[in-house]
Amino acid sequence: MFRNLKDIHNFLNSRALHSFWVVQKYIEKPLLYFGRKFDIRVWVVVTHKHEVFMYKKAYIRTSSDSYDLNNKNNYVHLTNNCLQQHGQNYGKHEDGNTLPLEILDQYFETAYPEKNVKLETHIIPRIKDLIIDTILCSKAELNPLHRPHIFEFFGYDFMIDEDLRTWLIEVNTNPYLGTPNEYIGNLLPKFVDDMLDITVDHLIPPKTNPRGDRPNDFEIIYCENNSQHSQGPLNVRSPFTQ
């Protein structure tokens, strides 16, 4: 992380010519969870038909220490588990520095009672729009050979700033599927069953239904031809309608 343009120039000038870099503007004033930075991890599956599924069971990843721009300790600024787990305060506040997304509704009620902020009305719709936008802008590169019956699994990372605006930070291929705590440990098997249900089971039907009566927690948020899609309880949302 760089704090001025001169340092950015010096860094880039020290690298090989014609190399490529992604430059991101830092969000200096993020929404804090009890004084600490956090981000939101959302799992997304995209099929060869450009159907976009978002998993409803998102979660937040917290930093281990209080947020301060003058603190150069990376454990203050970066919330991914692969880094946080090496910090001295890892797990001090939350087991595995991970919490269900729904915990934010409780936090909004405590920290911003006058704003009446809700995940389903203020945060989730923007997350869905950003997911759809990223898939549409890269659609031609996702499956250039037009191979059938394939899918891609992504991990989307979002942040909320102090004005309660939602920002996309990055999209990860091969996202982390470790089990930092009991919550994720219980969630992962259900997630895998739900993902196979929408991608593989219609090709190779399972002998038994591993989900039982539990509904699939994937929600389809975009598909190019709604009439071709039939997934029972899954909801279809057109990006062109409110």
KADAWO-V725061 format. One record per residue. N is the residue number from 1. RES is the residue in three letters. NEAR is the number of other ideal C-beta (glycine too) atoms within 10 Angstrom. Layout:
# KADAWO-V725061
n = (N/N)
res = (RES/RES)
near = (NEAR/NEAR)
This chain:
# KADAWO-V725061
n = (1/2/3/4/5/6/7/8/9/10/11/12/13/14/15/16/17/18/19/20/21/22/23/24/25/26/27/28/29/30/31/32/33/34/35/36/37/38/39/40/41/42/43/44/45/46/47/48/49/50/51/52/53/54/55/56/57/58/59/60/61/62/63/64/65/66/67/68/69/70/71/72/73/74/75/76/77/78/79/80/81/82/83/84/85/86/87/88/89/90/91/92/93/94/95/96/97/98/99/100/101/102/103/104/105/106/107/108/109/110/111/112/113/114/115/116/117/118/119/120/121/122/123/124/125/126/127/128/129/130/131/132/133/134/135/136/137/138/139/140/141/142/143/144/145/146/147/148/149/150/151/152/153/154/155/156/157/158/159/160/161/162/163/164/165/166/167/168/169/170/171/172/173/174/175/176/177/178/179/180/181/182/183/184/185/186/187/188/189/190/191/192/193/194/195/196/197/198/199/200/201/202/203/204/205/206/207/208/209/210/211/212/213/214/215/216/217/218/219/220/221/222/223/224/225/226/227/228/229/230/231/232/233/234/235/236/237/238/239/240/241/242)
res = (MET/PHE/ARG/ASN/LEU/LYS/ASP/ILE/HIS/ASN/PHE/LEU/ASN/SER/ARG/ALA/LEU/HIS/SER/PHE/TRP/VAL/VAL/GLN/LYS/TYR/ILE/GLU/LYS/PRO/LEU/LEU/TYR/PHE/GLY/ARG/LYS/PHE/ASP/ILE/ARG/VAL/TRP/VAL/VAL/VAL/THR/HIS/LYS/HIS/GLU/VAL/PHE/MET/TYR/LYS/LYS/ALA/TYR/ILE/ARG/THR/SER/SER/ASP/SER/TYR/ASP/LEU/ASN/ASN/LYS/ASN/ASN/TYR/VAL/HIS/LEU/THR/ASN/ASN/CYS/LEU/GLN/GLN/HIS/GLY/GLN/ASN/TYR/GLY/LYS/HIS/GLU/ASP/GLY/ASN/THR/LEU/PRO/LEU/GLU/ILE/LEU/ASP/GLN/TYR/PHE/GLU/THR/ALA/TYR/PRO/GLU/LYS/ASN/VAL/LYS/LEU/GLU/THR/HIS/ILE/ILE/PRO/ARG/ILE/LYS/ASP/LEU/ILE/ILE/ASP/THR/ILE/LEU/CYS/SER/LYS/ALA/GLU/LEU/ASN/PRO/LEU/HIS/ARG/PRO/HIS/ILE/PHE/GLU/PHE/PHE/GLY/TYR/ASP/PHE/MET/ILE/ASP/GLU/ASP/LEU/ARG/THR/TRP/LEU/ILE/GLU/VAL/ASN/THR/ASN/PRO/TYR/LEU/GLY/THR/PRO/ASN/GLU/TYR/ILE/GLY/ASN/LEU/LEU/PRO/LYS/PHE/VAL/ASP/ASP/MET/LEU/ASP/ILE/THR/VAL/ASP/HIS/LEU/ILE/PRO/PRO/LYS/THR/ASN/PRO/ARG/GLY/ASP/ARG/PRO/ASN/ASP/PHE/GLU/ILE/ILE/TYR/CYS/GLU/ASN/ASN/SER/GLN/HIS/SER/GLN/GLY/PRO/LEU/ASN/VAL/ARG/SER/PRO/PHE/THR/GLN)
near = (9/12/10/8/8/9/11/13/11/11/11/11/8/7/10/5/5/5/7/5/8/5/7/9/6/11/15/8/11/19/21/17/21/12/11/19/23/24/21/22/22/24/23/24/20/23/20/15/15/15/25/24/27/23/22/16/17/20/22/22/22/21/28/23/22/13/16/12/11/5/12/10/12/14/19/19/18/16/26/17/18/9/15/23/14/10/18/8/14/20/15/11/16/21/14/21/26/24/20/13/18/12/15/22/14/9/17/19/13/9/14/12/9/5/11/10/19/13/17/8/9/16/22/20/15/16/22/19/15/17/24/18/13/18/21/14/9/11/12/8/7/13/17/7/5/7/8/9/11/13/17/15/19/19/17/23/18/20/17/24/13/11/7/14/13/18/16/17/14/13/17/15/8/9/15/13/12/13/13/20/18/11/17/21/12/10/19/13/10/16/18/13/18/24/20/15/20/18/21/13/15/11/8/7/8/12/5/6/12/15/16/7/5/11/11/19/21/25/18/19/24/23/20/12/9/13/7/9/14/9/17/7/9/19/10/15/18/11/15/6/5/5)
